Amino acid sequence: MIVPMNNDFAPLETLDLTEEWDKVFPKSEKVDHKKVTFVNRYGITLASDMYTPKDAEGKLPAIAVCGPFGAIKEQSSGLYAQTMAERGFLTIAFDPSFTGESGGMPRRVASPDINTEDFSAAVDFLSVQDNVDPEKIGIIGICGWGGIAINAAAADTRIKATVASTMYNMTRVGAKGYFDDNDSEEERFAMRQAFSKQRTEDYKAGQYTRGGGVVDPLPDDAPQFVKDYFDYYKTDRGYHVRSGNSNDGWNVTSNIPFMNFDLLRYADEIRNAVLVLHGEKAHSRYMGEDAFKLLKGDNKELVIVPNATHCDLYDGGDNDYIPFDKLVEFFQKNLK
């Protein structure tokens, strides 16, 4: 592994990394696994799992994976990374800044800017590995990280291929609510008032109030997509002690910057390949389809998985809904 000599890129934080296998999916015997760290442009040290095909030789195409929003690398992103490594790619699944095993304070805060940078920092790291071809690097963003992945692809031309799986546009849902039901100046003003008040209360208390993860106990009248979230994050299927969604969630004020940010502003200027992947029955499908409408060029694809819900594309659900063969085809075609 190449380590940059410039002290600006030296890790500023010592991370407490778990060496035991504590993922929510079984370990594959087809790949080698190890923990690695890298530093982003803001000096935050990020923790990552690296998956390398066994007995791989030469320089490999590489993929960085992150998401869902509020999840950690031991959940969905790790499954994607390990599976793609089984198919011949060197992959990393990383925890975003301020979450999981990654560094940064305060904990559990999200940022459209810093989180976009996290993807580019992953590309920094991959591009200098001895066993990676720096001209063959792609990314996969899941759920809220799908929109962030598209934003990263618009900014970073080293990203040759991008997959946005079961994506959320976090700036859209943050400012307008689900299905744009709260899209009014009055609704946003009320949210800004509440966030402003919360900032004062947090500062007085000397700590940030958490917004709560997936609702628990689950109300009888919860929408089906909330029930789906519960089935993933709150059961043995996907629960993890370090996952915000499985426990007490993000800081309440994390939505402030997302309300004033447009993640997909320059999506129409992405020249490299993009694949938007969504479930036919996903409540979030409209966000993926609208994002795809912004993309231009004949190297952009939209794939709708029949019968799949939003969370089915986290881990395959009960019917192996994640079309990994399609993802392999896409990356092989565009990482060349």
C-alpha positions in Angstrom: 0.0 0.0 0.0 1.3 3.4 -0.9 1.3 6.0 1.9 1.5 9.7 0.9 4.6 11.3 2.4 2.9 14.7 2.6 2.0 15.2 6.3 -1.2 17.0 5.2 -2.5 13.6 4.4 -1.3 11.8 7.5 -4.1 10.4 9.7 -5.0 12.9 12.4 -7.1 10.5 14.4 -6.5 7.0 15.9 -9.5 4.9 15.1 -10.7 1.9 17.2 -11.3 -0.7 14.5 -13.0 -4.0 15.2 -10.9 -6.8 13.7 -13.5 -9.6 14.3 -16.1 -10.2 11.6 -19.2 -8.4 12.8 -21.1 -7.9 9.5 -24.8 -8.7 9.1 -23.9 -10.9 6.1 -21.7 -14.0 6.0 -18.0 -13.8 5.2 -17.1 -15.0 1.7 -14.2 -17.4 1.2 -13.8 -16.1 -2.3 -12.2 -12.8 -1.3 -9.5 -11.5 1.1 -10.7 -9.0 3.6 -8.9 -6.4 5.7 -9.5 -3.0 7.4 -8.0 0.1 5.8 -8.1 3.8 6.6 -7.7 7.0 4.5 -8.1 10.7 5.1 -10.4 13.1 3.3 -9.8 16.7 2.3 -11.2 17.9 5.7 -8.7 15.8 7.7 -11.2 13.2 8.8 -9.9 9.7 8.9 -12.3 7.2 7.3 -12.6 3.5 8.2 -13.1 1.0 5.4 -13.3 -2.7 4.7 -11.3 -3.7 1.6 -12.3 -6.8 -0.3 -9.9 -8.3 -2.9 -10.5 -11.3 -5.1 -8.4 -14.3 -3.9 -5.3 -14.9 -6.0 -5.9 -11.7 -8.0 -2.9 -10.6 -10.0 -2.1 -7.3 -11.7 -3.9 -4.0 -11.5 -7.6 -4.5 -10.9 -10.7 -2.3 -11.5 -11.9 -0.8 -8.2 -15.2 0.3 -6.7 -15.9 2.3 -3.6 -19.3 1.7 -1.9 -21.3 3.6 0.7 -24.8 3.8 2.1 -27.6 3.6 2.9 -28.0 7.0 4.6 -27.7 6.3 8.3 -26.2 2.8 7.8 -22.6 1.6 8.2 -20.2 -0.6 6.2 -21.2 -3.7 8.1 -24.6 -3.6 6.5 -25.7 -3.1 2.9 -22.6 -1.4 1.5 -20.4 -4.2 2.8 -22.6 -6.8 1.1 -22.3 -5.0 -2.2 -18.6 -4.6 -1.9 -17.9 -8.2 -1.0 -20.2 -9.5 -3.8 -18.5 -7.3 -6.4 -15.1 -8.5 -5.2 -16.3 -12.0 -5.7 -16.9 -10.9 -9.3 -13.3 -9.7 -9.8 -13.2 -6.1 -8.6 -11.1 -4.7 -5.7 -13.7 -2.9 -3.5 -13.9 -0.9 -0.4 -17.0 -0.2 1.7 -16.5 2.8 4.0 -18.2 4.5 6.9 -18.9 8.2 6.1 -17.4 11.0 8.2 -18.7 11.2 11.7 -20.3 7.7 11.7 -19.5 4.1 12.4 -15.8 3.4 12.9 -14.8 6.6 11.0 -13.5 9.7 12.7 -14.9 13.2 13.0 -16.7 15.2 15.6 -19.4 15.6 16.5 -20.8 12.2 15.9 -23.7 11.4 13.7 -23.8 14.6 11.7 -24.4 14.6 7.9 -23.2 17.1 5.3 -23.9 17.1 1.6 -20.5 18.7 1.0 -18.3 16.5 3.4 -20.2 13.3 2.4 -19.6 14.0 -1.3 -15.9 14.6 -0.4 -15.9 11.2 1.3 -16.4 9.5 -2.1 -13.6 11.5 -3.7 -11.3 10.6 -0.7 -12.1 7.0 -1.3 -11.0 7.5 -5.0 -7.8 9.2 -3.7 -7.1 6.1 -1.7 -7.9 3.6 -4.4 -6.0 5.5 -7.1 -2.6 5.0 -5.4 -2.9 1.3 -4.5 -0.3 -0.9 -6.2 -3.0 -3.4 -7.3 -5.5 -0.9 -8.7 -5.7 0.6 -12.2 -6.4 4.3 -11.4 -8.1 4.7 -14.8 -10.7 2.1 -13.8 -12.4 3.3 -10.6 -16.2 3.4 -10.0 -18.5 4.1 -7.1 -21.8 2.6 -5.8 -24.1 4.8 -3.6 -27.0 3.1 -1.9 -30.2 4.9 -0.7 -29.3 8.5 0.3 -25.8 7.8 -0.9 -27.1 7.3 -4.4 -27.8 11.0 -4.8 -24.5 11.8 -3.1 -22.7 9.4 -5.5 -24.2 11.3 -8.5 -23.1 14.6 -7.0 -19.6 13.1 -6.6 -19.5 11.9 -10.2 -20.4 15.4 -11.3 -17.4 16.9 -9.5 -14.8 14.2 -9.8 -13.9 13.0 -13.4 -11.7 10.2 -12.0 -15.0 8.4 -11.3 -15.5 6.5 -14.5 -18.7 4.7 -13.6 -21.4 5.4 -11.0 -24.3 3.2 -9.7 -27.0 4.9 -7.7 -29.0 2.0 -6.1 -32.5 2.5 -4.6 -31.5 6.2 -4.4 -32.8 9.1 -2.3 -32.1 12.7 -3.2 -31.6 13.8 0.4 -31.7 17.5 -0.5 -35.1 17.0 -2.1 -36.7 15.0 0.6 -35.0 17.2 3.3 -36.5 20.4 1.9 -39.8 19.1 0.4 -40.7 16.0 2.5 -41.7 12.6 1.1 -43.4 12.8 -2.3 -42.8 16.6 -2.1 -45.8 16.8 0.2 -44.3 19.6 2.3 -43.0 21.7 -0.7 -43.9 25.2 0.4 -42.1 28.2 1.8 -44.3 28.0 5.0 -43.4 24.4 5.6 -39.7 25.1 5.2 -39.8 28.2 7.4 -41.4 26.1 10.1 -38.6 23.5 9.8 -36.0 26.3 9.9 -37.5 27.8 13.0 -37.5 24.4 14.7 -33.9 23.7 13.7 -32.8 27.2 14.8 -34.4 26.6 18.2 -32.8 23.2 18.5 -29.3 24.7 17.8 -29.7 27.0 20.8 -30.9 24.1 23.0 -28.0 21.9 21.9 -25.5 24.6 22.6 -26.8 25.2 26.1 -26.8 21.5 26.8 -23.3 21.0 25.4 -24.4 18.1 23.3 -26.4 17.3 20.2 -29.9 15.9 20.4 -30.4 12.8 18.3 -33.4 12.5 16.0 -34.0 8.7 16.6 -33.4 5.9 14.1 -36.1 3.8 12.6 -39.2 4.2 14.8 -39.5 1.5 17.5 -41.9 0.2 18.6 -43.5 0.2 15.1 -47.0 1.9 15.1 -49.8 -0.2 13.6 -50.6 2.6 11.1 -47.0 3.0 9.9 -46.6 3.3 6.1 -45.4 0.2 4.4 -42.0 1.7 3.6 -41.4 2.4 7.3 -42.4 -1.2 8.1 -39.8 -2.2 5.5 -37.1 -0.1 7.2 -38.0 -1.7 10.6 -37.7 -5.2 9.1 -34.2 -4.4 7.9 -32.7 -2.1 10.6 -34.5 -3.4 13.7 -34.3 -7.2 13.2 -31.5 -9.7 12.9 -31.7 -9.2 9.2 -29.8 -5.9 9.4 -29.5 -4.6 13.0 -26.0 -3.4 14.0 -25.0 -1.7 17.2 -23.0 1.1 15.4 -25.8 1.9 12.9 -27.6 5.1 13.4 -30.7 3.9 11.7 -30.7 0.8 14.0 -30.4 2.9 17.1 -30.7 6.6 17.9 -30.2 8.2 14.5 -28.7 11.4 13.2 -28.3 14.6 15.1 -31.6 16.5 14.8 -29.9 19.5 13.1 -28.2 17.4 10.4 -30.9 18.3 7.9 -30.1 22.0 8.0 -27.5 22.0 5.2 -29.5 19.6 3.0 -32.4 22.1 2.9 -30.1 24.7 1.3 -28.2 22.4 -1.1 -29.0 20.9 -4.5 -27.2 17.6 -4.9 -28.2 17.1 -8.5 -27.5 20.6 -9.7 -24.9 19.5 -12.3 -26.0 16.0 -12.9 -26.7 16.9 -16.6 -23.0 17.6 -17.0 -21.7 14.1 -16.0 -19.9 12.7 -19.0 -18.9 9.3 -17.5 -21.3 6.4 -17.2 -24.2 6.3 -14.6 -26.6 3.5 -13.8 -29.7 4.3 -11.7 -31.1 1.2 -10.1 -34.5 1.1 -8.4 -37.2 -1.3 -7.3 -40.6 -1.3 -9.1 -42.4 -1.0 -5.8 -40.0 1.3 -4.0 -41.6 4.3 -2.4 -38.4 6.2 -3.4 -38.7 5.3 -7.1 -39.8 8.7 -8.1 -36.5 10.2 -6.9 -34.4 7.8 -9.0 -36.5 8.2 -12.1 -36.4 12.0 -11.8 -32.6 11.9 -11.3 -32.3 9.8 -14.4 -34.2 12.4 -16.4 -31.4 14.9 -15.6 -28.7 12.7 -17.1 -27.5 13.0 -20.7 -25.7 10.8 -23.1 -25.9 7.2 -24.3 -23.9 5.9 -21.4 -26.6 6.4 -18.9 -29.0 3.6 -17.9 -32.1 3.2 -15.8 -32.9 -0.3 -14.4 -36.2 -1.0 -12.6 -36.2 -4.3 -10.7 -39.7 -6.0 -11.0 -41.6 -6.3 -7.7 -38.6 -5.0 -5.6 -39.2 -2.5 -2.7 -36.7 0.1 -1.5 -35.2 -2.2 1.1 -35.1 -5.2 -1.1 -32.1 -3.6 -2.8 -30.3 -3.3 0.5 -29.6 -7.0 0.8 -31.7 -8.7 -1.9 -34.8 -9.2 0.3 -36.4 -12.6 0.1 -35.8 -13.0 -3.7 -32.2 -12.0 -4.4 -33.5 -8.8 -6.0 -30.1 -7.1 -6.4 -29.1 -7.6 -10.0 -25.4 -8.1 -9.5 -24.9 -9.6 -13.0 -26.2 -6.3 -14.4 -23.8 -4.3 -12.1 -20.9 -6.5 -13.2 -21.8 -5.9 -16.9 -22.1 -2.2 -16.3 -18.7 -1.8 -14.6 -16.9 -4.1 -17.0 -18.3 -2.1 -19.9 -17.4 1.3 -18.5 -14.2 0.6 -16.5 -12.0 -0.2 -19.5 
